[in-house]
Amino acid sequence: VGMAKGDAESNSVDSNTKQLMASKIKTASRHLVDQASDFLSSCHDYKKQSNISINLNNS
């Protein structure tokens, strides 16, 4: 009976740890997605600016 109780306790700790890890991973991946979209939008802005300067040089 003592063993079973110990197993149940360790299982609850495991599930808590897994939930904590999952939330940390979700938060981290959300940050990565935000950073990636910021990077892409800045690249897009840069491309627009460079296109404008090229067009000015051509005319």
Secondary structure, DSSP 8 states (H G I E B T S, - for coil): -HHHHHHHHHHHHHHHHHHHHHHHHHHHHHHHHHHHHHHHHHHHHHHHHHHHHHHHHH-
